[in-house]
Amino acid sequence: MSDRTIDWVDLGDESTLFRARFEDTGLECMAIQTGDEPAYSVLQTLKTLGFTRIGTWFIRPGSEIKMSEILEAFPAAVRRRTLITETRLALLDPTPRVLQGLLTQKTVSTGGGDSLPMLNSFQAKYMPASAGGEPIAAIPLSLAAGTAEALQSVRDRHGDIDEWVCKELAYPTLEAMHAVLSPEQIDAVALSIDSIGYGSGTICADQTGLGKGRVGAALARWAALNDRLFVFLTEKANLFTDFMRDVIDIDALEIIGTPYMMNDGAKILDQLTGEVLFKSLPAKENKKVISSMTLPEGTKMAMATYSQFNRAGSAKGQFFVELCNGAHLHADESHNAAGEGSNTSVTFDDAVERAASYSYSSATHAKRAANLKAYMPLLPLSVRRLENMVEVLNSGGMPLLEALSQMLARTGRLIRREHDLSDMKIPVVFDEARKDQHEALSDELAPILSEISRLSMDIAGHLEEKTNDPEAQKNKDVYYSVHWGVRFSALKEQFLAACKIDHCIEQSVKSLLNDKKPVIVVQNTMEAVLREVMTDEDGTLRGYLTDANGNQRPASFKDVLKLLVDRSMTARKRRGREDPENIEIEDPDLLDRAQHLKEMIEFFPMLAISPMDAIIEGIEAEGRLLHAQGVIEQPWLIGEISARGVKMAQGEVVPAKEGDRNVTINQFQNGHFDGIVLTQAASTGLSLHAKKGIPDLRVRHMLEFQIPSDPVDRVQFWGRIKRRGGVNEPEFTCLATATSLELRSLAAQNKKVEELSANVSGSGEAAVKLDVPDPINALGDRIARRILLENPQTAIKMGISLKIEEEESAESLYYVNKLLSRLALVKTAERDAIYHTFIEAYQDAQRALAAKGIHPTRPRELPGRWREVHRELFDPGNPEDGPVFGAPVFLSTIEREEYVYPIGREDLLSILEDRMSADEAMKEQREAVAEFLKEHRGDFLKRALPKTYKSVIQALNARENNLVKVESDRLTGIQRSLREMQPGCQLTVTDDNNEPLTGVVIGLKLPRDPDDYHKAGAYTVDYLLPGDEEPRKATLATLRNDANFKLHKVSGTYEHDFSEFDNLESGKVTIQRRVLDGNAFMAAVLSAQRDIGTTTRITMEDGTTQSAVLLPLSRHNSMSAIPGRTTDPEIAFDILSQGGEIFTNASNRNEGMIIEADGPKLRITIPGKKSLAKVYQVPEFENITGKLQGDWRGMRGWIDPDDLPTLVEVIHGKGESLNFSGLWREMANEASMAKSKETECSAPMVAA
């Protein structure tokens, strides 16, 4: 082997290329050894190519490198035959820590030395505690360790899980149980029964299709065996059949017997034969049962849907709550109970409180922070007490929701398993072939929509004038109309759907020809629109419309546009507290404009009004043609599951026959139907996957023709074909036009599914997302605002107000939502220009953030692998919350090593010399741009002038801020930059640690197009900060949005010596950071409440990833100033007795209650401001403190020290905490830990 030669590369200087391997870790890499000090250009190129510098070595993981890459760094490199022994290198030194982070992680630790095989970057293979068969599920990495810990706790309490669950469910043998329950299901049942023993409950959040139904059926069996009524609550009555199928499949029917169904007319079918197995009582008999509040004798299971108690105070609602008294309540599809403040949620909460035990089941249980209120019993006591719980969870964002899910898993209150998503992708198939056609249609639609928008705005102004009329004021009349945006959003989706019909037919035919069954998701049946368009004044539903010549014609999309105009001309009038009434707009000018609009619409091309029917007819017609040609054996038939009452057949509107969905499912599964269209009615509770025992095993291919607006429904649709027991892997495709008009909808879905995944899976990264730009976030909103301010005429066309301030917009993401949702109001050329300008600016800003380890929607990630070097107690936690949620928060110091080679002073001077020469050549261009801005400044200001001002001068002199002032400030900033932003001048910006840092400008790149001269986002600044290894890039707009940005004024001859770039630490350095960790949830809460850091993901040396709050460097030595807190009145009293204070508002002590020692008494002070004081001026407090006296400066009173525990109990009951100065933290923590040890020694074990 030593004589063998291979083609290799001679780098042409003192450098040598090797294929290397670290012996200790097996890391294979390409290694380049260079001379003592490589040229700066070589350093930069190698870094760009992914090499890590370690002294004179440059290393990149992997065993390949392209010749083109080598030539970038070493232009003189040539191929040469070389002995193979001279090209290989065994590295005996330990793999540097900076490279260990590049090793592919293959397992995830679950504690106790155990680990799970990783399937991908966000899932591991689920390894159950049960030994009852081969598991098929995955588990989110973020929940893996917590779930394993919870299951181990169950084992510690009850022994072998299979034997214990088998005993609880009274199966004769383990084999009998394993025959009907999978190991994943047994684990979930174990956690549920264990939680019942401690008076808590669980959420089975398994992904749709993994068998949650059998988990619920097993709990029904357990309840019947324990003489406890099982109350099954679900979304739709047809799901009773699915649940009873699971009851039968686990051999529990004889134990449970005949169920009672609260819903009138409900029935349970045999899904194979269609035979009715059970049905609800006759209506009169059922009414008697409800009024008597007593179930039929011997009933062990009651079934109902959420709709049965959606009216306040209904008899069914009262009966349902009574049913749950002492029963086990199982909430299937529990996200339906998550509507805050609704009658359904209020009744549901009462029922949970009365139930002896409870369980939740939903693959998408909590889609927003507000929905978590439905699961209040599972949350820690301190969180349940928070009166502003939703606000706290929202303020913490995705990191806080992730931490909450992770800790619920650790307590066993949440279990989530998923399908292996390694190969689940949802490609977006764009209809490129019809792009020109669709753009032409949208260009014809744009002026119509823009005119309707302006008409709607003028109608709103007209109605406002009528409301302000003295006569209307006297009668308390208020006139208003439905907001245009609500109607526009629906119309835009209808237009896009009409455009995609042919595309959907083509893709469906393609699937069928490839032996796949299309499952088409349609969001809107258009039934309501069809009825409104086609119903005569006498209420008769017509089949056709009549044209101007009296001829019959089918309804089309242009009729939807006319309907929109008619709706716009209808308003509402409300007098006082009377119910509002509909009125017609009678203003002659507005009526003329409406008529003109209808005339414009007459020329709009014909588009289908009912895409669902057009798709079904199109596929079946293509099938008949192919059958006639002999291509397929028989024509295709397409079924549907919908709840619509009318449809279009060959252009005629006709009644739609209501079909039994179970029959339709059987026809699809046995091959009678070759494809199927699903609407909202089919999003839950049905199985369409290819499984053993059915005749038709073709691959299911879901085509997302319209994506459901609710991410919960979308995920539920996926579960119709991706289910446990599938014999092949289903496919998914999202259909889209190739226009930018639809991209906003796709980006919105990214955001919705990501937020849902944070709540369900404990990680927003686990979401299966579409591969399109997703700028709907705070960063995107800031950029959208800037783009619109730079293009005010476009904003006017799109009907977007530019008066919304940035802080106000940030809450609703006003600008980015308006910009992307109203692209249809401008023609294609202008739309594409504004869209691409926006996306480029967004991606530019995103790259700048990525350089700091920041993502606009995900928690920050610290690069590299870290080790803990110091840890101290920061917050002792709350014992009332149990050992998991009540665990302490620690202040930890972590560190890692890295190799840095910053640009030094000499290299900087060389770079500046080159850039100054280039800048001199650009002098004329700079002057030309400056002159252009000076000459056209007035034009730019006039374009930004709002209607409320008569002139630019008036706007500039106005006291309030306005668009003219904003534009003037931007132009002034650009002009100053053109004068002063020269290579070598200083600037201050926010660095990677969110601290201000002064660096040096390398150069300024000017825009080429004069139309962009007034746009700050068109100027690119190169600059360097001390410690940088390469210059940074940012647009002038990005810098101007930086709160710390400052361009230092140059006076006289610039002779800065750049000493800050001298003697920079180089080579191997140790970096330290401080974090709050331990109790990740409480650390995130503290961060949200006190603004002390950023939730960050950190990878430790052993490969485990943890969530922690990263403290800014400026906070490292000032954490003692952060208030501490306690829940213990004795510790509070010790602080008071030593001269300290206790206060309930940690962020502003003067806005809450303050407790101080005052002689033998304790003085109580509350704010004098009424809005702040009223919280404490209630009987619960005043029974202890008496009525406090004072003035606007504060209200005071005194209590005995013996009353402090009672006062503390009331404070905690209001969701407030006992805070104290950080100076007392050490004393309080020591006392708290001492008490905790005493409790551990004396108290029996309790559940988390």
Buried (B, 14 or more C-beta within 10 A) or exposed (E): EEEEEEEBBBBEBEBBBBBBBBEEBEBEBBBBBBEEEBEBEBBBBBBEBBBBBBEBBBBBBEEEBEEEBBBBBBEEBEEEEBBBEEBEBEBEEEBBBBBBBBBEBEEBBBEEEEBBEBBBEBBBBBBBBBEBBEBBBBBBBBBBBBBBBBBBBBBEEBEEBBEBBBEBBBBEEBEBBBBBBBBBBBBBBBBBBBBBEBEBBBBBBBBBBBBBBBBBBBBBBBBBBBEBBBBBBBBBBBBBBBBBBBBBBBBBBEBBEBBBBBBBEBBBBBBEEEEEBBEBBEEEEBBEBBEEEEBEEEBBBBBBBBBBBBEEEBEBBBBBBBBBEEBBBBBBBBBBBBBEEBBBBBBBBBBBEBBBBBBBBBBBBBBBBBBBBBBEBBBBBBBBBBEEBBEBBBBBBBBBBBBBBBBBBBBBBBBBBBBBBEEBEBEBBBBEEBBEBBBEBBBBBBBBBBBBBBBBEBBBEBBEEBBEEEEBEEEEBBBBBEEBBEBBBBBBBBBBBBBBBBBBBBBBBBBBEEEBBBBBBBBBBBBEBBBEBBBEEEEEBBBBBEEEEEEEEBBBBBBBBBBBBBBBBEBBBBEEEEEEEEBEBEBEEBEEBBEEBEEBBEEBEEBBBBBBBBBBBBBBEBBEEBBEEEEBEEBBBBBBBBBBBBBBBEBBBEEBEEEEBBBBBBBBBEBBBBBBBBBBBBBBBBBBBBBEEBEBBBBBBBBBBBBBBBBBBBBBBBBBBBBBBBEEBBBBBBBBBBBBBBBBBBBBBBBBBBBBBBBBBBBBBBBBBBEBBBBBBBBBBBBBBBBBBBBBEBBBBBBBEBEBEBEEBBEEBBBBBBBBBBBBBBBBEBBBBBBEBBBEBBBBBBEBBEEEBBBBBBBBBBEBBBEBEEBEBBBBBBBEBBBBBBBBBBBBBBEBBBBBBBBBBEBBEEBBEEBBEEBEEBEEEBEEBBEEBEEBBEEBBBBBBBEEBEEBEEBEEBEEEBBBBBBBEBBEBBBEBBEBBBBBBBBBBBBEEBEBBBBBBBBBBBBEEEEBBBBBBBBBBBBBBBBBEBBBBBBBBBBBBBEBBEBBEBEEEEEEEBEBBEEBEBEBEEBEBBBBBBBBBBBBBBBBBEEBBBBBBBBBBEBBBBBBBBBBEEBEEEBEEBBBBBBBBEBBBBBBEEEBBBBBBBEEBBBBBBBBBEEEBBBBBBBBBEEBBEBBBEEBBEEBBEEBEBEEEBBBBBBEBEBBEBBBEBBBEBBBBBBBBBEBBEBBBEBBEEBBEEEEEEEEEEBB
